[in-house]
Amino acid sequence: MDKLAESDSALLEDCLKLFHSSDNDTSKINALTAICEIMVDETWEKYQFYQVDLIKKVVQKKLNLKELTSLKITLANAFNNIGVIHVLHGKTTLGLNNFQTSLKLKEELNDRIGVSDGLSNLGIFYYRQGNIPLAMEYYEKSLKVKEELGDKKGKAVVYESIGIIHKEQGDISPALYYYKKSLALYEELNFKQGISQLCNNIGTLYKSKGDFPLAMDCFRKSLEIREKIGDKKGIAESLNNIGQSYQDQGDFKLAMEYCQKSMLLRKELGDKAGLVFSYHDMGEIYLRNGNLKTAQEMAETGLSMANEISMPVAINRHANLLCNIYEAQGDGLKALKMHRLSVQMKDSLNNEETQRAAIRQQTKYEFEKVRAISEAEHQNQLTIEKEAKAKQSIITYFTAGTLGLVGVFLIVVFNRLKVTRKQKGIIEVAHQVLEEKNREITDSINYAKRIQSAILPPTKLFKEYLPNSFILYKPKDIVAGDFYWLEYKNGKILFAVADCTGHGVPGAMVSVICNNGLNRSVREHGLTDPGQILDRTREIVIEEFEKSEEEVKDGMDIALCSLASGKLQFAGANNPLWIIRNGEVIEIKADKQPIGKTREIEPFTTRAFNLEHGDAIYVFSDGYVDQFGGGKGKKFKAKALKELLLSIQDKTMEDQKRIIDEAFEKWKGKLEQIDDVCVVGIKF
């Protein structure tokens, strides 16, 4: 209250005294009306509810028409305000009910200003629910009424709302156009709260364009006005936007300072809608600072709150943030789940049909105004054309007879062309649909590749622990069922090559689950013995697949090694280990069972060996040796790979990788690669 103008503060104090001391219901209602118009802090909500309850009580009494009409106007405004309150607190159904009740009362009273405000609020409501076409329909209706009434403030509100939709659709130029139209009207009216909001909105557009000096000027101007008028909710918004700008410029210290102030203020106000975005922005700052745990907590809390209050925009942002966090943590399965949620929300908000509907609705009103202006000119043009047609008709009749016979022939030809074009059109449309679907699928698979790549150990890390090594990794498709793996635990370097059931998307999904099983066996259970790791991984994989209602028999073959102080331990599921020593290949066979569900389950066997200087170790999937090619289209086979490896033992590991890769491509020739390929070589 200390932030209000002195005259408003005095009036507010008088109204509060009248409300609490008067026994006259009408006086109390009038006092409440003034209180709700003046008050800017969070206690406004409390008095708004007082007003509705009191009016409902009074209208039950016998009143004359004038008194009843006056009360209904006040009640309609109160219902509208309570709708706003409910929406801000995430109670969307109650909010919609109050908006509709308010609009109905205003229509009964023929309150055209009230009707236009009610239509605008319904537009805001449907926008928050992600129903863009319906939101624009209500904005259009509201704008027409406000135009007729000359309601500049109301028009400014609607222009701002349309600008917000353009901004959310990523259309910066039209968003800036509508924001500036709104700001000009607010400045003409000297409406401080509106000016502060539009400065803030325009700042967000400049920020999105990377123009941080202009953005910061707008945000600080907005903050200054909001502090003067005591708009706490607005202050929180401005603080958060300043924090985001610092974050985008890489100043995380100041970004954290401003965003934390904003979050604390939003918690104090109980502003759930604002808090949802605060959690997102704080989560991003923690992520960029490398604090994944706190970033995850922020994002998961924000996502839960966004779901609670049904905000598709916020759900999309939090899902995308969590996808990045899980990806950084190496949890590909969770990252993929969040990516799908993000895409689902994005599609609901930003699909092509929604955008077209929004554009149609946004331009319809402006078009109708232009059409009305040009209607008179159009009528004059029709008159001129009519006179010209009368003169032309004489020539036309004469010519028509001559062209009659030609016309019959052309009709026949035209009908044949029409049929052909129609068929061609159907084919083209079908082709376009298929292309669009294919593009969507490819985009999703490419993103899945990004997630799968996150679970693979970086080459730099592999070289750090195994400097004299190479990795040849050649997926058949964009994503793969094969993967290589590395962990360091209790002084032991654990590495493996795994081949999961299938390839492409199905194989990639299985690989994420199996990779997760290996990680958990080592990280959670502390295992370093290869056989024990495979036993536990098999249990984890089977547990995951048993959650499905259908029986899943997928799994993986793997060659897993542990290396420490010259001692090598090996355990395998169908895939062997090769050691090349003194010109010979020593093959260590694997257990003949997969990681997955099988009839007879036996513990995996760990075999130990002392390595000698110059030994070369190779683990691989079966994609290389099973590849068809050569002159007769036969498989490459294990024997040929052994001979190839023996022939290049004098080469460096990088040269070995190149030679093995070239040999594979030469063998394959123009034939299709039939499976994923992964070969890892290490020189001791």
KAJOCOR-V342396 format. One record per backbone hydrogen bond with DSSP energy under -1.0 kcal/mol. NH is the residue of the N-H (numbers start at 0). CO is the residue of the C=O. If there is no record, write none. Layout:
[[NH;CO] [NH;CO]]
//
This chain:
[[3;0] [8;4] [9;5] [10;6] [11;7] [12;8] [13;9] [14;10] [15;11] [16;12] [17;13] [18;14] [19;15] [20;16] [21;17] [27;23] [28;24] [29;25] [30;26] [31;27] [32;28] [33;29] [34;30] [35;31] [36;32] [37;33] [38;34] [43;40] [44;41] [46;42] [47;43] [48;44] [49;45] [50;46] [51;47] [52;48] [53;49] [54;50] [55;51] [56;52] [57;53] [58;54] [60;57] [67;63] [68;64] [69;65] [70;66] [71;67] [72;68] [73;69] [74;70] [75;71] [76;72] [77;73] [78;74] [79;75] [80;76] [81;77] [82;78] [83;79] [84;80] [85;81] [86;82] [87;83] [88;84] [89;86] [90;85] [91;89] [94;90] [95;91] [96;92] [97;93] [98;94] [99;95] [100;96] [101;97] [102;98] [103;99] [104;100] [105;101] [106;102] [107;103] [108;104] [110;105] [111;109] [114;110] [115;111] [116;112] [117;113] [118;114] [119;115] [120;116] [121;117] [122;118] [123;119] [124;120] [125;121] [126;122] [127;123] [128;124] [129;126] [130;125] [131;129] [134;130] [135;131] [136;132] [137;133] [138;134] [139;135] [140;136] [141;137] [142;138] [143;139] [144;140] [145;141] [146;142] [147;143] [148;144] [149;145] [150;145] [151;149] [154;150] [155;151] [156;152] [157;153] [158;154] [159;155] [160;156] [161;157] [162;158] [163;159] [164;160] [165;161] [166;162] [167;163] [168;164] [169;166] [170;165] [171;169] [174;170] [175;171] [176;172] [177;173] [178;174] [179;175] [180;176] [181;177] [182;178] [183;179] [184;180] [185;181] [186;182] [187;183] [188;184] [190;185] [191;189] [194;190] [195;191] [196;192] [197;193] [198;194] [199;195] [200;196] [201;197] [202;198] [203;199] [204;200] [205;201] [206;202] [207;203] [208;204] [209;206] [210;205] [211;209] [214;210] [215;211] [216;212] [217;213] [218;214] [219;215] [220;216] [221;217] [222;218] [223;219] [224;220] [225;221] [226;222] [227;223] [228;224] [230;225] [231;229] [234;230] [235;231] [236;232] [237;233] [238;234] [239;235] [240;236] [241;237] [242;238] [243;239] [244;240] [245;241] [246;242] [247;243] [248;244] [249;246] [250;245] [251;249] [254;250] [255;251] [256;252] [257;253] [258;254] [259;255] [260;256] [261;257] [262;258] [263;259] [264;260] [265;261] [266;262] [267;263] [268;264] [270;265] [271;269] [272;87] [274;270] [275;271] [277;273] [278;274] [279;275] [280;276] [281;277] [282;278] [283;279] [284;280] [285;281] [286;282] [287;283] [288;284] [289;286] [290;285] [291;289] [294;290] [295;291] [296;292] [297;293] [298;294] [299;295] [300;296] [301;297] [302;298] [303;299] [304;300] [305;301] [306;302] [307;303] [308;304] [310;305] [314;310] [315;311] [316;312] [317;313] [318;314] [319;315] [320;316] [321;317] [322;318] [323;319] [324;320] [325;321] [326;322] [327;323] [328;324] [329;326] [330;325] [331;329] [334;330] [335;331] [336;332] [337;333] [338;334] [339;335] [340;336] [341;337] [342;338] [343;339] [344;340] [345;341] [346;342] [347;343] [348;344] [349;345] [350;346] [354;350] [355;351] [356;352] [357;353] [358;354] [359;355] [360;356] [361;357] [362;358] [363;359] [366;362] [367;363] [368;364] [369;365] [370;366] [371;367] [372;368] [373;369] [377;373] [378;374] [379;375] [380;376] [381;377] [382;378] [383;379] [384;380] [385;381] [386;382] [387;383] [388;384] [389;385] [390;386] [391;387] [392;388] [395;391] [396;392] [397;393] [398;394] [399;395] [400;396] [402;398] [406;402] [407;403] [408;404] [409;405] [410;406] [411;407] [412;408] [413;409] [414;410] [415;411] [416;412] [417;413] [418;414] [419;415] [420;416] [421;417] [422;418] [423;419] [424;420] [425;421] [426;422] [427;423] [428;424] [429;425] [430;426] [431;427] [432;428] [433;429] [434;430] [435;431] [436;432] [437;433] [438;434] [439;435] [440;436] [441;437] [442;438] [443;439] [444;440] [445;441] [446;442] [447;443] [448;444] [449;445] [450;446] [451;447] [452;448] [453;449] [454;451] [461;457] [462;458] [463;459] [464;460] [465;461] [468;466] [469;680] [471;678] [473;676] [482;497] [484;495] [486;493] [488;491] [491;488] [492;562] [493;486] [494;560] [495;484] [496;558] [497;482] [498;556] [499;480] [500;554] [506;502] [507;503] [508;504] [509;505] [510;506] [511;507] [512;508] [513;509] [514;510] [515;511] [516;512] [517;513] [518;514] [519;515] [520;516] [521;517] [522;518] [523;519] [524;519] [526;520] [532;528] [533;529] [534;530] [535;531] [536;532] [537;533] [538;534] [539;535] [540;536] [541;537] [542;538] [543;539] [544;540] [545;541] [546;543] [547;544] [555;594] [556;498] [557;572] [558;496] [559;570] [560;494] [561;568] [562;492] [563;566] [566;563] [567;608] [568;561] [569;606] [570;559] [572;557] [573;590] [576;587] [577;617] [578;585] [579;615] [580;583] [583;580] [585;578] [587;576] [590;571] [592;590] [594;555] [595;593] [606;569] [608;567] [610;565] [614;611] [615;579] [616;681] [617;577] [618;679] [620;677] [625;621] [626;623] [628;633] [629;666] [633;628] [635;626] [636;624] [640;636] [641;637] [642;638] [643;639] [644;640] [645;641] [646;642] [647;644] [650;647] [655;651] [656;652] [657;653] [658;654] [659;655] [660;656] [661;657] [662;658] [663;659] [664;660] [665;661] [666;662] [667;663] [668;664] [670;667] [676;473] [678;471] [679;618] [680;469] [681;616] [682;467] [683;614]]
//
